[in-house]
Every structure is written in C-alpha cells, then in structure tokens.
C-alpha cells in the first residue's frame, strides 16, 4: 500500500529558519538534493532494491546516510529505494529523499496488523514482563515501538507490496555511515557466487532479551527436521559443536548468543519467503517472545540463515567500511586506504572487540582473514 502524502513540513524543519539552514545542519547543500536526479533507467543488472524502515522525524539521518551510500555505490547503479513507515510519509520527506536518490523512490505504509499487538498476545503479561526488563536496565525494555520494529523486520517487511516484486535487498538504516567506495555490484556478486545472506559485523546478543528463543528454535527444528541444512552454522551458535551432518535431525547444546548484526544485510528475499522461514517465523510469533521478552530480528534472522542454509551461502563483506553507533569496522588492508577507496581509521575496528563474534565466524567458516579483515590471534 502506498503511503498518503501530506503537505506538512516535518517537525525537524521547524527548528531552523530556512531550508538551507536545515540542510546545512546535516552537512548538506541544496545541490546535494539535485545533482543525482532519478535516471530513466536502472544501471545495475539485478532485480534489487535498497530498503529503509524510517520515520518522518528521521529525515536528516536518512538523507545523510543516503548521501554516503549514493556517493560510495549507488550513483553508478541507480538501484531504487523503498521507504517504509508505520505512518504516512510527509510531502517534504518525499521531496528531499527523491532528490537525494539516483534511482526511483517508492514510499510504503505498513499495515496496521503488522505493527500492532496480535490478538493472541496477553497484554497484561506483556506489561509485567516489560516492567521487569526495565528494572533490569535492558536496552529498549520499555519500548513497544521497538518490539513492533523487531517483529516487522523479522516477519513482514519482505511481504510489503512494494518489496514483493524484488529478489534482492540491501537493508539501510537511517544514521548509519559507509566509509568505502564499493567498486562492484554486491547483488551481482551474491548471485554469481551462490550466496544468500551477507553481513558486516557479528556480535553477542543480550541474554536477557531472548531467554527462551533458543529453546523455541530447538523445538521448531525437532518438529520440522527437514529444514535443517547439512553443513550449517550450528558450530557458530554452539561452542564446541560441529555443523549438522547428513542424517542429523536435531540441534543440541546451549546458544552462545553469537549472531549477525542485521542493521546491515544484503540478502535474497526468496529466503524469507521460503516455506522454512515462513513457518519458523509463524512458530516464533505464536510463542509471544517478541512481546513477552524482547526478541530482536538480528538473532531471529541469524538463527534462520545459520540453521536452514549451508554456511557456504553466507558471506562476510570484509571490504565494506560501516558504522552503526556505537560500533564500526574499517577494512584493514593497505590497498583500501592507499587507493583512497576507504576513509576510516583502521584502529576503529570492532572485529577484535571482546563483544565481537566475527573471529569465531572466520574460524567455523574455514576463512582466513583476507582483504579488508584483520588477522586476530
């Protein structure tokens, strides 16, 4: 469903006297919104799109991120942008983002049923559990909107009518930064190398947010063993375990909380539309953990791709410089910096942080730290 368009200016614009001052506060000029006018045709060869879940008040962050991604990559490929919001987009949001994009732009309104508490959820139980998590100082513990966002990204974004016709997507969040020119098309790379899911950073999840997610996942696999992939990433999720072998139909052990950070994803939408994932999400949704606990889409996505796909179909983009506060990673190889392809500090690097799971991924995936990756002892 397309969003309605209003004539109201965003609240954020009201803080400034002029449009020029508004743009200048984000390091932008009016010319930035006009020099990349939408092209009559896409230059990239794949059926792909850039997807941003964003609110009207996040316009400044959205523009800043778009400016980086357009300069670093998309101006050479002109892939379309899809913006999704649980409220109608304002006319000025559409005007500015359309001007920033090199490809076509589309604006979608999220269905209310996909951004609300389902009828099968016990609201009193939800209230009590949220209060408990707030007392434990769990991040976003008291936010219902955050829970809707996690549930939507877990089970619905790929069903939106604007997204339905695409095969590939790049998830872009407002306020993230890109530090390096991407001198190839990652969608084509994924297609040509038979990859399904691509990520940049991996880390540990907060145990308090997902106390029953692993047990629910083990129960689902026990009931649907046909979805468990041979040579999957079970050894990434469970310490001292092996990947699933031919004939094995269960998963054991304790979840070590490692997952792919899903605020950056380049992936094939057909995986989320698959029978395995659709049934997995439906099963999890009925457990109520998105509301009774605070299940994030990152561990949900990670467990799904890690268990239902062989690890050979998962790709680490070590050559992409990326920041989602508070963490960032910078390619470590000399060429990325001496060539001018990247502008970031190699010391500002999450890979060797104690909270990072990336070295573990390199180990279980049989990868040596290649171009863009730092060798970690």
C-alpha positions in Angstrom: 0.0 0.0 0.0 1.4 3.4 -0.9 1.6 6.0 1.8 -0.6 9.0 1.7 1.2 12.3 1.2 0.5 15.3 3.4 1.6 18.9 2.9 3.0 19.3 6.3 6.7 20.0 6.8 8.5 17.7 9.2 8.8 18.8 12.8 12.6 18.8 12.4 12.4 21.5 9.8 10.6 23.8 12.2 13.8 24.0 14.3 15.5 26.1 11.6 14.7 29.4 10.0 15.3 28.2 6.4 15.5 25.1 4.3 19.2 25.9 3.7 19.9 26.0 7.4 18.1 22.7 7.9 20.2 21.0 5.2 23.4 22.7 6.5 22.8 21.2 10.0 23.4 17.8 8.4 26.3 18.9 6.3 24.2 19.1 3.1 23.6 21.7 0.5 20.6 22.2 -1.8 22.8 21.0 -4.7 23.2 17.7 -2.9 19.5 17.1 -3.5 19.5 17.9 -7.2 22.7 16.6 -8.7 21.6 12.9 -8.6 18.2 13.2 -10.3 16.4 9.9 -10.8 17.6 8.3 -14.1 15.0 7.0 -16.6 16.6 3.5 -16.3 18.5 1.4 -13.8 22.1 0.7 -14.5 22.5 -2.2 -12.1 21.7 -5.6 -13.6 19.9 -7.3 -10.7 16.3 -7.3 -9.5 17.3 -5.5 -6.3 16.3 -2.6 -4.1 17.6 -0.5 -1.1 15.1 -0.7 1.8 14.9 1.7 4.7 12.4 1.5 7.6 12.3 5.1 8.7 10.1 7.8 10.4 9.4 11.3 9.2 11.4 12.7 12.1 14.5 10.8 11.0 14.7 12.7 7.7 18.1 14.3 8.5 19.7 10.9 9.4 18.1 9.3 6.3 19.5 12.0 4.0 23.0 11.8 5.5 23.0 8.0 5.1 21.6 8.2 1.6 24.3 10.8 0.6 27.0 8.3 1.7 25.6 5.3 0.0 24.8 7.1 -3.2 28.3 8.5 -3.4 30.0 5.3 -2.4 27.9 2.9 -4.5 24.5 3.6 -5.9 25.1 6.6 -8.2 26.9 4.1 -10.5 24.0 1.6 -10.4 20.8 3.6 -9.7 19.0 0.9 -7.8 15.6 2.0 -6.5 14.9 3.0 -2.9 11.9 1.7 -0.9 11.0 3.7 2.3 8.6 2.1 4.8 6.9 3.8 7.7 4.0 3.0 10.1 2.7 6.5 9.5 2.1 8.3 6.2 5.2 10.0 4.8 5.1 13.8 4.7 5.5 15.6 1.5 8.8 17.1 2.4 10.3 13.7 3.4 9.4 12.5 -0.1 10.7 15.7 -1.8 14.1 15.5 -0.1 14.7 11.8 -0.4 13.6 11.7 -4.0 16.1 14.5 -4.7 18.9 12.6 -3.0 18.3 9.3 -4.8 19.9 8.4 -8.1 17.2 5.8 -8.8 13.5 5.7 -8.4 11.9 6.1 -5.0 8.9 4.4 -3.5 7.1 5.1 -0.3 5.1 2.5 1.6 2.7 2.5 4.6 3.0 -0.5 6.9 -0.3 -2.4 7.5 -1.7 -1.8 11.0 -2.0 -5.6 11.6 1.8 -5.9 11.2 2.6 -3.0 13.5 0.3 -3.8 16.5 -0.1 -6.3 19.2 -1.7 -9.5 17.9 -4.9 -10.8 19.4 -3.2 -13.9 20.8 -0.8 -11.9 23.0 -1.6 -11.5 26.7 -1.3 -7.7 27.1 -1.1 -7.9 30.9 1.7 -10.5 30.7 3.4 -8.2 28.3 3.1 -5.2 30.6 4.5 -7.2 33.6 7.5 -8.5 31.5 8.3 -5.1 30.1 8.4 -3.6 33.6 10.7 -6.4 34.8 13.1 -5.8 31.9 13.0 -2.0 32.6 14.0 -2.7 36.2 16.9 -4.8 34.9 18.1 -1.9 32.7 17.7 -3.8 29.5 18.0 -1.6 26.4 14.7 -0.7 24.8 13.0 -2.7 27.5 10.1 -0.2 27.9 9.6 0.5 24.1 6.6 -1.1 22.4 7.6 0.6 19.2 10.9 -1.2 19.3 9.2 -4.5 19.7 6.9 -3.8 16.7 10.0 -2.9 14.6 11.8 -6.2 15.6 8.7 -8.2 14.8 8.1 -6.4 11.5 11.7 -6.8 10.3 11.5 -10.5 11.4 8.4 -11.4 9.6 6.8 -8.8 7.4 9.0 -6.3 5.5 9.6 -8.8 2.7 5.8 -9.2 2.3 5.1 -5.5 1.7 3.6 -4.9 -1.8 6.4 -2.6 -2.8 9.1 -5.2 -1.9 7.2 -8.2 -3.3 8.5 -7.9 -6.9 12.2 -7.8 -5.9 14.6 -10.7 -5.5 17.4 -8.9 -3.6 17.6 -6.1 -1.0 20.1 -4.1 0.9 18.8 -3.1 4.3 19.8 0.5 5.1 19.1 2.2 8.4 18.9 6.0 8.9 22.0 7.3 10.6 24.5 4.6 9.6 27.7 5.5 7.8 29.6 4.0 4.9 33.4 4.7 4.6 34.5 2.9 1.4 33.7 3.0 -2.3 32.2 -0.2 -3.4 33.7 -0.8 -6.8 31.5 -3.7 -7.8 27.8 -4.6 -7.5 27.3 -6.7 -4.3 24.0 -8.0 -5.7 25.7 -9.5 -8.7 28.5 -10.8 -6.5 25.9 -12.6 -4.3 24.1 -14.0 -7.3 27.3 -15.2 -9.2 28.8 -16.8 -6.1 25.6 -18.5 -5.0 25.3 -16.5 -1.8 22.0 -15.9 0.1 22.9 -13.7 3.0 25.6 -11.1 3.5 26.7 -9.3 6.7 29.4 -6.9 8.0 29.5 -7.4 11.8 28.7 -10.2 14.2 28.4 -10.0 18.0 26.8 -11.4 21.1 23.1 -10.7 21.9 21.9 -9.7 25.3 20.8 -12.9 27.1 18.0 -11.0 29.0 16.3 -10.2 25.7 16.0 -13.7 24.4 15.9 -16.2 27.3 13.6 -18.6 25.5 14.4 -18.0 21.8 16.9 -20.9 21.6 14.6 -23.4 23.3 11.8 -22.3 20.9 14.2 -22.8 17.9 15.2 -26.2 19.1 11.5 -27.2 19.4 10.8 -25.9 15.9 13.7 -27.9 14.4 12.6 -31.0 16.3 9.1 -30.7 14.8 10.5 -29.7 11.3 13.8 -31.6 10.9 13.5 -31.4 7.1 14.5 -27.7 7.2 17.9 -28.3 9.0 20.7 -27.8 6.4 23.7 -30.0 6.2 27.0 -28.2 7.0 25.0 -25.4 8.6 26.3 -22.8 11.1 25.4 -24.7 14.3 29.1 -24.6 15.2 28.9 -20.8 15.1 26.0 -20.8 17.6 27.0 -23.6 20.0 30.5 -23.8 21.5 32.5 -27.0 20.8 29.8 -28.3 18.4 30.0 -29.4 14.8 27.9 -28.3 11.9 25.0 -30.6 11.1 25.9 -33.7 9.1 23.9 -35.8 6.7 21.2 -37.7 8.6 21.2 -35.5 11.8 17.8 -34.1 12.5 18.2 -32.2 15.9 20.2 -29.4 17.4 21.7 -29.6 20.9 23.8 -27.5 23.2 23.5 -24.0 24.6 23.3 -20.9 22.4 26.4 -18.8 22.8 24.4 -15.7 21.7 26.5 -15.1 18.6 24.6 -13.6 15.7 24.9 -11.4 12.6 24.1 -7.8 13.2 21.1 -7.3 10.9 21.1 -3.5 10.6 23.3 -4.2 7.6 22.0 -7.0 5.4 22.4 -7.8 1.7 20.3 -10.8 1.0 18.0 -12.8 -1.2 14.4 -12.1 -0.4 13.3 -15.5 -1.5 14.9 -17.0 1.6 12.5 -15.0 3.9 9.6 -16.1 1.6 10.6 -19.8 1.8 8.4 -22.4 3.5 11.1 -23.0 6.1 11.4 -19.4 7.2 7.7 -18.5 7.0 6.9 -21.5 9.2 9.7 -20.6 11.6 8.6 -17.0 12.0 4.9 -18.1 12.4 6.0 -20.6 15.1 8.1 -17.9 16.9 5.4 -15.3 16.7 2.9 -17.7 18.4 5.4 -18.1 21.3 5.0 -14.4 22.1 8.7 -13.7 22.6 8.6 -10.5 20.6 6.4 -9.0 23.3 6.9 -11.1 26.5 10.6 -10.9 26.1 12.3 -8.6 23.6 13.4 -10.8 20.7 15.3 -8.9 18.1 15.2 -9.5 14.4 19.0 -10.0 14.4 19.1 -13.3 16.3 15.9 -14.4 14.6 17.4 -13.8 11.1 20.8 -15.2 12.2 19.4 -18.5 13.6 17.3 -19.0 10.5 20.0 -18.5 7.9 22.5 -20.2 10.1 20.4 -23.4 10.5 18.4 -23.6 7.3 21.3 -22.8 4.9 24.7 -24.3 4.5 27.3 -21.8 5.7 28.7 -21.6 2.2 25.7 -19.4 1.3 26.6 -16.8 4.0 29.0 -14.1 3.0 31.0 -11.7 5.1 31.6 -8.3 3.4 35.1 -7.6 4.8 35.7 -4.8 2.2 32.8 -2.7 3.4 33.5 0.1 5.9 30.5 0.6 8.0 29.3 2.2 11.2 26.1 1.7 13.2 26.6 3.5 16.5 28.2 2.5 18.8 30.2 0.1 16.6 32.1 0.4 13.4 34.5 -1.6 11.3 37.2 -0.4 8.9 38.9 -2.6 6.2 42.4 -3.5 7.4 44.3 -4.0 4.1 46.7 -1.3 2.9 45.3 -1.1 -0.7 41.8 0.0 0.5 43.4 3.1 2.1 46.4 3.9 -0.2 44.0 3.8 -3.2 41.6 6.3 -1.5 38.8 3.7 -1.6 38.2 4.0 2.1 38.3 6.9 4.6 38.3 5.5 8.1 40.6 4.7 10.9 41.9 1.1 11.0 42.1 1.4 14.7 38.4 2.0 15.0 37.6 -1.7 14.3 35.0 -3.9 16.0 36.4 -7.2 14.8 38.8 -7.6 17.8 36.4 -6.2 20.4 35.6 -8.6 23.2 32.0 -8.4 22.1 32.7 -9.4 18.5 31.8 -12.9 17.2 33.5 -12.3 13.8 36.7 -14.2 14.6 34.6 -17.1 15.5 32.8 -16.9 12.2 36.1 -16.9 10.2 37.1 -20.0 12.1 34.0 -22.1 11.6 33.5 -20.9 8.0 37.1 -22.0 7.2 38.1 -18.5 6.2 41.5 -16.8 6.6 41.4 -13.1 7.3 41.5 -11.8 3.7 41.5 -8.4 2.2 39.7 -6.0 4.5 40.0 -8.2 7.5 42.4 -8.0 10.4 44.3 -11.1 11.5 43.4 -11.8 15.1 45.4 -14.2 17.3 
